[in-house]
Amino acid sequence: YHDLDPTNAATFGWSELVEVPRPDADHVKTVLHDGTAWVETWTYDSALAEANVMHTAATTEREAIQSMVSALTDIVEADTLTEAEQTEALKKLARICRLAIDMV
């Protein structure tokens, strides 16, 4: 039995893994051997970046729709509405419809 340490690791087929922090969500990881250790390498991926942008936009729109639907639900459940509240409700409904059409 031999203790595994950096000086004898290669003898037993082991190499160090050098972990590198991910720069951001738009990078993908590969692990390459540099002759002495395995090193994480992060590469910018434009397709992933575009997908992340689209996901963020869709999430923002979905949250906006959920907020407006909640506000409309409160209005619908109200016993009485002033003319201004009715107008505001119709504006919110129109905005929800526009967002929903844009998402399709």
C-alpha positions in Angstrom: 0.0 0.0 0.0 1.3 3.5 -0.9 -0.3 6.8 0.1 -1.3 8.8 -3.0 0.2 12.2 -3.1 1.1 14.7 -5.8 4.6 13.3 -6.2 3.5 9.7 -7.0 0.0 10.2 -8.3 1.0 9.8 -12.0 2.7 6.5 -11.2 -0.7 5.1 -10.2 -2.5 6.7 -13.2 -3.9 9.6 -11.2 -3.8 13.3 -12.2 -5.0 16.4 -10.3 -8.2 18.1 -11.4 -7.8 21.9 -11.5 -11.2 23.4 -11.0 -11.8 26.8 -12.6 -14.9 28.8 -11.7 -17.5 29.2 -14.4 -17.3 32.7 -15.8 -21.1 32.9 -16.4 -24.0 30.8 -17.6 -23.0 31.4 -21.3 -19.9 29.1 -21.0 -19.6 25.4 -21.4 -17.0 23.2 -19.6 -14.5 20.8 -21.1 -11.8 19.1 -19.2 -8.4 18.8 -20.8 -5.2 17.2 -19.7 -2.2 19.5 -19.9 0.4 16.8 -19.3 0.4 17.0 -15.6 -3.2 17.6 -14.5 -6.8 17.7 -15.8 -7.9 21.4 -16.2 -11.4 22.7 -16.5 -11.7 25.0 -19.5 -14.7 27.2 -20.1 -15.6 28.2 -23.6 -18.2 30.8 -24.6 -21.1 29.2 -26.4 -23.2 31.7 -28.5 -26.1 29.3 -28.9 -26.3 28.8 -25.2 -26.0 32.6 -24.6 -28.9 33.1 -27.1 -31.0 30.4 -25.3 -30.3 32.0 -22.0 -31.4 35.4 -23.2 -34.6 33.9 -24.7 -35.3 32.0 -21.4 -34.9 35.1 -19.4 -37.2 37.1 -21.7 -39.8 34.3 -21.5 -39.6 34.1 -17.8 -40.0 37.9 -17.4 -43.0 37.9 -19.7 -44.6 34.9 -17.9 -44.1 36.7 -14.5 -45.7 39.9 -16.0 -48.7 37.9 -17.2 -49.0 36.1 -13.9 -48.9 39.5 -12.1 -51.6 41.0 -14.4 -53.8 37.9 -14.1 -53.6 38.2 -10.3 -54.6 41.9 -10.5 -57.4 41.0 -12.9 -58.6 38.3 -10.5 -58.8 40.8 -7.7 -60.8 43.2 -9.9 -63.2 40.4 -11.0 -63.8 39.4 -7.4 -64.5 43.0 -6.3 -68.1 43.8 -5.5 -68.1 47.1 -7.4 -65.7 48.8 -9.8 -65.4 52.5 -10.6 -65.1 53.5 -14.2 -61.3 54.1 -13.8 -60.9 50.5 -12.3 -62.9 49.1 -15.3 -60.6 50.9 -17.7 -57.5 49.7 -15.9 -58.8 46.2 -16.0 -59.4 46.3 -19.7 -55.9 47.7 -20.3 -54.4 44.9 -18.3 -56.4 42.3 -20.2 -55.3 43.8 -23.5 -51.7 43.7 -22.4 -52.0 40.0 -21.4 -53.5 39.2 -24.8 -50.7 41.0 -26.6 -48.0 39.1 -24.5 -49.8 35.8 -25.1 -49.9 36.3 -28.8 -46.2 37.3 -28.9 -45.3 34.1 -27.0 -47.1 31.9 -29.6 
